[in-house]
Amino acid sequence: MDRSIALQKSDFSDKNFLEKQDYYLNLISELMDIRKRGEKPLAFIHTYGCQQNVADSEKIKGMLYKAGFDFTDKPDDADFILFNTCAVREHAEDRVFGNVGALKNLKRKHPQTLIALCGCMMEQKHIADRMYKSFPFVSLVFGTHSLQNFPELYYRTLFSGKRVYERDNDDKLIYEGIPVKRDGTFKSWLPIMYGCDNFCTYCIVPYVRGRERSRKKDDVINEARELINSGYKDITLLGQNVNSYGKGLEEKTTFAQLIGEIDQIEGDYWLRFMTSHPKDCSKELIDTIANGKHISKHLHLPFQSGSDRVLKQMNRHYDRKKYLEIINYAKERIPDVSLTSDIIVGFPGETYEDFKETLSLIKEVKFTSLFTFIYSPRVGTPAAEMADPISAEEKSKWFRELLAVQEEIAAKRCASMVGNNEKILVESVNEKNGKLQCRNSGNIIVECEGSSDLIGTFQTAKITEARNWILRGKIV
């Protein structure tokens, strides 16, 4: 049975994509003049998962803003509610189901409020089917490949009153010119590519984000220049694997060349990037970071496991030796480099001997910090079909052991920075202790006394105290 209304051919076959979506945004604006509860229609957007999802939500907000919407952090006040979902971890999926279920009473209270879901979870057929069957009050569901069609999809369900479900619509194109309403005024996300070709056996991303496709270099550089000229201080280049940027472009460009050209733009800013894959991390990139004027001295390079046997099972296409070669080259070329990584504990078939190799790699590299996860099976990935004899209790024990090792390493690294003068970006006020929450070039949190007027500015802090994961300092 077809679960969505048919999307008829529009009158825009000879016009470009942006004109078509602008047409639907105008229609939405007219309909919302009738449906809105307040002076302006209000939207509530909640984003789960990675920075790429945040960047996608900023595009959706840009389109809604163009249609006359303002935004609220209270679902009860909203005329439109959207959850942008993440499929990487089971916990994130469970939260989505729980939070969507909680909207049932809100829909009864405000029948005209339109509830929608998008993002990575919605590209999975079994998830979309469950949404359709279990949550009849959800009117619009669309996957990552349909984001550019959001105005048309939203209008269809507004106009018809029928549910619209759109997924598996990957045309392998990149759509430029979508309006963006950024969440911040001094930190920004800048996607440079989409999708992934690596197919790590545990990862759902290639199945929900599609194959790699890179934005044209000039489009990326022009957007970076606009951000810098608008006063943004911390710009993060985004991609599932930024190190493979450029594949498929007519103009042959490496990621190192791209970030090097952006680095030449005049201004006072930091340039960051994520995420890097070790198999594509080149000495050229390390040299570019070392020579850069604005590039953060921080390298996030996920190694996932220290065991070559497990890495092969993960389909990571590098081994321990290659990983350490690029890490040691980074330490040589960038003496103060801050190294962070991702680790999966308890991958199917991993033994305690494999896990001890992960611990030994952590001790050898001495990471600033780690993002650690207990393996979470994802439906549709090869790893989900692998034998997994180790109990959850045993995996949790390994996990705690890893955290204890890393905590000791991080404490020593932070202690070694006491007395340093560090350039910091003031980001926010910590609500618990009233201190300024800042960050240095190496992505380490620094807490300082000071006025909230300093938020969004670069300062210099003398480091006076070290905690396990953060530093404390005095603005000088």
Solvent accessible surface area in square Angstrom, and as a share of the most:
residue,aa,sasa,rsa
1,M,194,0.87
2,D,112,0.58
3,R,78,0.29
4,S,29,0.19
5,I,34,0.17
6,A,79,0.61
7,L,64,0.32
8,Q,129,0.57
9,K,200,0.85
10,S,31,0.20
11,D,139,0.72
12,F,30,0.13
13,S,105,0.68
14,D,142,0.74
15,K,120,0.51
16,N,88,0.45
17,F,44,0.18
18,L,64,0.32
19,E,82,0.37
20,K,51,0.21
21,Q,7,0.03
22,D,50,0.26
23,Y,99,0.38
24,Y,8,0.03
25,L,5,0.02
26,N,93,0.48
27,L,37,0.18
28,I,0,0.00
29,S,38,0.24
30,E,108,0.48
31,L,43,0.21
32,M,4,0.02
33,D,90,0.47
34,I,141,0.72
35,R,55,0.20
36,K,62,0.26
37,R,108,0.39
38,G,42,0.41
39,E,164,0.73
40,K,99,0.42
41,P,9,0.05
42,L,48,0.24
43,A,0,0.00
44,F,24,0.10
45,I,24,0.12
46,H,65,0.29
47,T,42,0.24
48,Y,5,0.02
49,G,53,0.51
50,C,56,0.33
51,Q,55,0.24
52,Q,9,0.04
53,N,1,0.01
54,V,35,0.20
55,A,5,0.04
56,D,10,0.05
57,S,1,0.01
58,E,5,0.02
59,K,29,0.12
60,I,0,0.00
61,K,34,0.14
62,G,4,0.04
63,M,3,0.01
64,L,0,0.00
65,Y,118,0.45
66,K,114,0.49
67,A,2,0.02
68,G,31,0.30
69,F,1,0.00
70,D,50,0.26
71,F,60,0.25
72,T,29,0.17
73,D,120,0.62
74,K,122,0.52
75,P,43,0.27
76,D,57,0.29
77,D,63,0.32
78,A,0,0.00
79,D,8,0.04
80,F,0,0.00
81,I,0,0.00
82,L,0,0.00
83,F,11,0.04
84,N,1,0.01
85,T,0,0.00
86,C,10,0.06
87,A,0,0.00
88,V,53,0.31
89,R,57,0.21
90,E,86,0.39
91,H,128,0.57
92,A,12,0.09
93,E,17,0.08
94,D,82,0.42
95,R,107,0.39
96,V,0,0.00
97,F,19,0.08
98,G,49,0.47
99,N,59,0.30
100,V,0,0.00
101,G,31,0.30
102,A,75,0.58
103,L,13,0.06
104,K,98,0.42
105,N,104,0.53
106,L,21,0.10
107,K,41,0.18
108,R,156,0.57
109,K,129,0.55
110,H,32,0.14
111,P,94,0.59
112,Q,102,0.45
113,T,1,0.01
114,L,8,0.04
115,I,1,0.01
116,A,0,0.00
117,L,0,0.00
118,C,3,0.02
119,G,5,0.04
120,C,9,0.05
121,M,0,0.00
122,M,0,0.00
123,E,10,0.05
124,Q,14,0.06
125,K,124,0.52
126,H,82,0.37
127,I,7,0.04
128,A,6,0.05
129,D,29,0.15
130,R,121,0.44
131,M,0,0.00
132,Y,48,0.18
133,K,144,0.61
134,S,59,0.38
135,F,21,0.09
136,P,90,0.57
137,F,26,0.11
138,V,0,0.00
139,S,21,0.13
140,L,0,0.00
141,V,1,0.01
142,F,1,0.00
143,G,1,0.01
144,T,19,0.11
145,H,17,0.08
146,S,0,0.00
147,L,18,0.09
148,Q,15,0.07
149,N,32,0.16
150,F,0,0.00
151,P,0,0.00
152,E,10,0.05
153,L,0,0.00
154,Y,0,0.00
155,Y,27,0.10
156,R,36,0.13
157,T,5,0.03
158,L,13,0.06
159,F,144,0.60
160,S,48,0.31
161,G,68,0.66
162,K,123,0.52
163,R,51,0.19
164,V,1,0.00
165,Y,24,0.09
166,E,34,0.15
167,R,76,0.28
168,D,106,0.55
169,N,51,0.26
170,D,44,0.23
171,D,67,0.35
172,K,129,0.55
173,L,105,0.52
174,I,48,0.25
175,Y,55,0.21
176,E,62,0.28
177,G,52,0.50
178,I,18,0.09
179,P,41,0.26
180,V,58,0.33
181,K,72,0.31
182,R,52,0.19
183,D,88,0.46
184,G,28,0.27
185,T,110,0.64
186,F,31,0.13
187,K,61,0.26
188,S,2,0.01
189,W,55,0.19
190,L,0,0.00
191,P,8,0.05
192,I,0,0.00
193,M,0,0.00
194,Y,28,0.11
195,G,0,0.00
196,C,12,0.07
197,D,42,0.22
198,N,13,0.06
199,F,63,0.26
200,C,9,0.05
201,T,17,0.10
202,Y,26,0.10
203,C,28,0.17
204,I,6,0.03
205,V,15,0.09
206,P,7,0.04
207,Y,98,0.37
208,V,2,0.01
209,R,13,0.05
210,G,8,0.07
211,R,119,0.43
212,E,24,0.11
213,R,44,0.16
214,S,11,0.07
215,R,17,0.06
216,K,139,0.59
217,K,28,0.12
218,D,88,0.45
219,D,45,0.23
220,V,0,0.00
221,I,16,0.08
222,N,74,0.38
223,E,32,0.14
224,A,0,0.00
225,R,99,0.36
226,E,115,0.51
227,L,7,0.03
228,I,15,0.08
229,N,112,0.58
230,S,79,0.51
231,G,34,0.33
232,Y,28,0.11
233,K,49,0.21
234,D,2,0.01
235,I,0,0.00
236,T,9,0.05
237,L,0,0.00
238,L,5,0.02
239,G,7,0.07
240,Q,46,0.21
241,N,1,0.01
242,V,0,0.00
243,N,17,0.09
244,S,12,0.08
245,Y,8,0.03
246,G,6,0.06
247,K,108,0.46
248,G,77,0.74
249,L,24,0.12
250,E,177,0.79
251,E,96,0.43
252,K,163,0.69
253,T,11,0.07
254,T,57,0.33
255,F,5,0.02
256,A,6,0.04
257,Q,86,0.38
258,L,0,0.00
259,I,0,0.00
260,G,18,0.17
261,E,73,0.33
262,I,0,0.00
263,D,3,0.02
264,Q,114,0.51
265,I,17,0.08
266,E,131,0.59
267,G,39,0.37
268,D,77,0.40
269,Y,3,0.01
270,W,15,0.05
271,L,0,0.00
272,R,21,0.08
273,F,16,0.07
274,M,51,0.23
275,T,37,0.22
276,S,2,0.01
277,H,10,0.05
278,P,2,0.01
279,K,54,0.23
280,D,45,0.23
281,C,9,0.05
282,S,45,0.29
283,K,117,0.50
284,E,76,0.34
285,L,4,0.02
286,I,0,0.00
287,D,41,0.21
288,T,26,0.15
289,I,1,0.01
290,A,26,0.20
291,N,111,0.57
292,G,14,0.13
293,K,122,0.52
294,H,22,0.10
295,I,4,0.02
296,S,3,0.02
297,K,47,0.20
298,H,27,0.12
299,L,1,0.01
300,H,14,0.06
301,L,1,0.00
302,P,5,0.03
303,F,1,0.00
304,Q,15,0.07
305,S,2,0.01
306,G,0,0.00
307,S,1,0.01
308,D,69,0.36
309,R,117,0.43
310,V,2,0.01
311,L,3,0.02
312,K,171,0.73
313,Q,77,0.34
314,M,0,0.00
315,N,49,0.25
316,R,11,0.04
317,H,115,0.51
318,Y,19,0.07
319,D,59,0.31
320,R,48,0.18
321,K,145,0.61
322,K,84,0.36
323,Y,1,0.00
324,L,20,0.10
325,E,94,0.42
326,I,14,0.07
327,I,1,0.00
328,N,78,0.40
329,Y,43,0.16
330,A,0,0.00
331,K,75,0.32
332,E,127,0.57
333,R,79,0.29
334,I,5,0.03
335,P,121,0.76
336,D,97,0.50
337,V,10,0.06
338,S,0,0.00
339,L,6,0.03
340,T,6,0.03
341,S,0,0.00
342,D,26,0.14
343,I,0,0.00
344,I,5,0.03
345,V,1,0.01
346,G,1,0.01
347,F,2,0.01
348,P,6,0.03
349,G,29,0.28
350,E,2,0.01
351,T,62,0.36
352,Y,85,0.32
353,E,110,0.49
354,D,9,0.05
355,F,1,0.00
356,K,86,0.36
357,E,71,0.32
358,T,3,0.01
359,L,12,0.06
360,S,47,0.31
361,L,2,0.01
362,I,0,0.00
363,K,105,0.44
364,E,91,0.41
365,V,2,0.01
366,K,128,0.54
367,F,1,0.00
368,T,13,0.07
369,S,32,0.21
370,L,24,0.12
371,F,106,0.44
372,T,25,0.14
373,F,69,0.29
374,I,63,0.32
375,Y,18,0.07
376,S,17,0.11
377,P,67,0.42
378,R,13,0.05
379,V,97,0.56
380,G,55,0.53
381,T,2,0.01
382,P,61,0.38
383,A,1,0.01
384,A,36,0.28
385,E,148,0.67
386,M,54,0.24
387,A,84,0.65
388,D,62,0.32
389,P,106,0.66
390,I,49,0.25
391,S,64,0.41
392,A,78,0.61
393,E,143,0.64
394,E,64,0.29
395,K,11,0.05
396,S,36,0.23
397,K,119,0.50
398,W,5,0.02
399,F,42,0.18
400,R,147,0.54
401,E,63,0.28
402,L,0,0.00
403,L,65,0.32
404,A,63,0.49
405,V,25,0.14
406,Q,1,0.01
407,E,66,0.30
408,E,102,0.46
409,I,20,0.10
410,A,1,0.01
411,A,31,0.24
412,K,131,0.55
413,R,64,0.24
414,C,4,0.03
415,A,56,0.43
416,S,85,0.55
417,M,19,0.08
418,V,68,0.39
419,G,40,0.38
420,N,61,0.31
421,N,100,0.51
422,E,31,0.14
423,K,89,0.38
424,I,0,0.00
425,L,0,0.00
426,V,0,0.00
427,E,25,0.11
428,S,46,0.30
429,V,55,0.32
430,N,34,0.17
431,E,175,0.78
432,K,197,0.84
433,N,64,0.33
434,G,47,0.45
435,K,39,0.17
436,L,0,0.00
437,Q,40,0.18
438,C,0,0.00
439,R,49,0.18
440,N,4,0.02
441,S,27,0.18
442,G,9,0.09
443,N,51,0.26
444,I,7,0.03
445,I,44,0.22
446,V,0,0.00
447,E,6,0.03
448,C,2,0.01
449,E,120,0.54
450,G,43,0.41
451,S,59,0.38
452,S,62,0.40
453,D,124,0.64
454,L,47,0.23
455,I,63,0.32
456,G,13,0.12
457,T,50,0.29
458,F,30,0.13
459,Q,46,0.21
460,T,55,0.32
461,A,0,0.00
462,K,90,0.38
463,I,1,0.01
464,T,78,0.46
465,E,68,0.30
466,A,30,0.23
467,R,107,0.39
468,N,60,0.31
469,W,115,0.40
470,I,38,0.19
471,L,0,0.00
472,R,52,0.19
473,G,10,0.10
474,K,137,0.58
475,I,40,0.20
476,V,104,0.60
